[in-house]
Amino acid sequence: MKQRFKILIQGAVQGVGFRPFIYKLACELNLNGIIANNVNGVSIDVEGDEGLLNEFISRIKFDKPRHSVINSINKTKLELNGYDDFKIIESESSGEPNTIILPDIAVCNECFYEMLDPENRRYLYPFINCTNCGPRFSIIDSLPYDRPNTSMKNFEMCDQCREEYENPLDRRFHAQPIACPKCGPQVQLLNHNGKLICEKEDAISEAFQKIKEGRIIALKGLGGFQLIVNAVDDNAVRKLRERKHRDEKPFALMFPSIEMIHDHCIVSGVEKNTLVSSESPIVLLKKKSFIRHQASSIQHPASSISESVAPKNPYLGVMLPYTPLHYLLMQELGEPIIATSGNISEEPMCIDENEAIEKLSGIADYFLIHNRPIVRPVDDSIVRVIKQKPTILRRARGYAPLPISIRNAAEENFVCVGGHLKNTISMKKGNEVFISQHIGDLENTEAEKYFCNTISDFKQMYKVNPDYLVHDLHPDYLSSKFCHQQKAKTIPVQHHLAHIAGCYEENNLEGKCFAVCWDGTGFGLDNTIWGGEFFIYSEDDFNRAAHFRKFRIPGGDAAVKDARRSLTGILYEIFGNAIPFSKLNLAVPENDLRLFTQMLNKNLNCFETTSVGRIFDAVSSLLSICSKSSYEGQAAMMLEFAADQTILSRYDFNLTDKSILIFDWQPMFEQMFIDLEKEISVSEISAKFHNTLAEIIATLANRAAQKNVVLTGGCFQNVLLLELTINRLTENGFIPYWNQKIPTNDGGISFGQAVFANHLIIKNKQHKLVKTESERV
């Protein structure tokens, strides 16, 4: 018996070859009707044999295109219409958007092979793409995802491209960025003043030659400009560091092939799969081998890669070419390159060539540009594999703006503005939380502008007028100030509760858990700076169960990169004014320490904190590993790298049971002083310190007696700490959970704010309902 259904499919179903897939499937099953994109997803009006219609819906679910995500399939039975074939019709653009925008996708194998085929009309064309790959989020202006709504709108298709675009059986059917050398974008090479040198294939060949000569190239990539330099040319790498004012922070590398990555790094199966995935993120890999010497000096054997790429660091951040342009450049070069964000320090990436020439001409010698506009900056994502699971540390290209579904969603929609560092914003719409690309630290006007533009961008894109703006509790965060300046209702969410809520929801936990949140800084409910927190947490309630002993740090925000200040704060708590500087043999000028002590005496620009991040800094400075950081988190990272992981011993510690459990770090430090006096190696002391922290969590988990344990916050970017803790908890019968889909650092705060605010709204509604019912009685 014949039937007719109107089917609406919602999810990530635009820009992934979904309509051609449906067309082919309908033709195969002799079904008739029409299909179109609309602002809600994909709409299908189809009729045919009832059994074949059921098979049609079943195969949509199981045979869908590889990059698509189906959130829902809703069908409505209609009267037969008498369709005599199956057609793809023009998209409908009216209504409120309720579809998912796909991230940019790395070039697929089919396009790669076509690009290298001399017989193919797209031979060596740097903008080859199809429905399985290419730009999405970085070029879309508005929904639905059709060419007129992208930055490709001004490139009129040639006859051959139009034929492919309109052929339902072609891989490029309705591939919105479709292009070829005849009708698509082209590249140009400019000098540092913006003067044209050459174009097209010549531009790529000349750029390759300049890189070989040790020059710095500003490359207009997929989501913004990158600064490119030959990674085996030490002079060129040092020149980039000098011009970019980047002392020691590691640079990301791009390798021509996975085989070459294997030559330099240890690569597990999961790491390889992550590198070659369609997301193609930067993956942190251990250098092939390294030798630990004394103190914090870490080196690896002779390598063609400049030591200046990642000094004193046993890891490299590596990726593979993810655009055709990168492939062509790397194929010519045959060596790894540095591919770092094209920006002035702390500012967003440049996306426009005029802006790039204005801002980067003091850094770059040449500019390799193209004429396809970039709508919004999208930086490279960063992933680290932990316990054989890919864990996102920076969520951007390849992942953003894909949403994460939340359970028990409130009707209200809201924009969550994240924290101050590693900022992202999130938009909660229905049961989806759309997380923005990495925005960065909100430290200057350019970053503030990018932050505000991203909020406007998301509101316009998803047509959301938020019921609430959700922000951090810290009154001085730029993101918090932004919310207070708007005419909107606001919900403040405490920093560490946002971290915990995000990890809790990401892992689909239910009921109570024991939650550990350790980081550098977060404004607490008592108006002090927290960072060493233990909670009993559920979607309905939370209770601060324990925290690290408080101490004061002199110098405000300066302490983030000056570990000596944290160390002085610890020493002052232990010794007061009688700090035995000479006995401790600190590799820090005594005059500086005395100045910090005077500040503590007078309580001058000091703040009180429970921060574990600052305790890491203090230990790093105490062991003379790193006292002044050139980038955020360096002191803690160097302490992690220095640890001898064969050491299993730890320090004793005290828990003070007052109105709340307090971990007293003083006995641990006193034992470190003794170890230093005995000339125990810093690698052993660092290991014992890490082991102690893992044991603290295991001990408090036993007291809390909750099966599920959440581990979140920036300190758990430390893989040694995280894996030690996971192992100890597992041995004790607990189930540990940590962030994987969203960053454990402050890049995950906006998602956590959305989850916590949702819990709060639902709880308040339930409370009001109970109250109303009791009043009726």
Buried (B, 14 or more C-beta within 10 A) or exposed (E): EEBBBBBBBBBBBBBBBBBBBBBBBBBEBEBBBBBBBBBBBBBBBBBBBEEBBEBBBEBBEEEBBEBBBBBEBEBEEEEEEEBEEBBBEEBEBEEEBBBBBBBBBBBBEEBBEBBBEEEBEBBBBBBBBBBBBBBBBBBBBBBBBBBEBBBBBEBEBBEEBEEBBEEBEBBBBBBBBBBBBEBBBBBBBBBBEBEEBBEBBEBBBBBBEBBBEBBBBBBBBBBBBBBBBBBBBBEBBEBBBEBBEBEBBBBBBBBBBEEBBBEBBEBEEBBBEBBEBBBBBBBBBBBBEBEBEEBBEBBBEEBEBBBBBBBBBBBBBBBBBBBBBBBBBBBBBEBBBBBBBBBBEEBBBBBBBEEBBEBBBEBBBBBBBBBBBBBBBBBBBBBBBBBEEBBBBBBBBBBBBBBBEBEEBBEBBBBBBBBBBBBBBBBBBBBBBBBBBBBBBBBBEBBBEBBBBBBEBBBEBBBBEBBBBBBBBBEEBBBBBBBEEEEBEBBBBBBBBBBBBBBBBBBEBEEBBBBBBBBBBBBBEEEEBBBBBBBBBBBEEBEBBBBBBBBBBBBEEEBBBBBBBBBBBBBBBBEEEEBEBEEBEBEBEEEBBBBBBEBBEEEEEBBBBBBBBBBBBBBBBBBBBBBEBEBBBBBBBBBBBBBBEEBEEBBEBEEEEEEEBBBEBBEBBEBBBEBBEEEEBBBBBBBBBBBBBBBBBBBBBEBBEBEBBBBBBBBBBBBBBBBBBBBBBBEEEBBBBBBBBBBBBBBBBBBBBBBBBBBBBBBEEEEEEEEEEEEEE
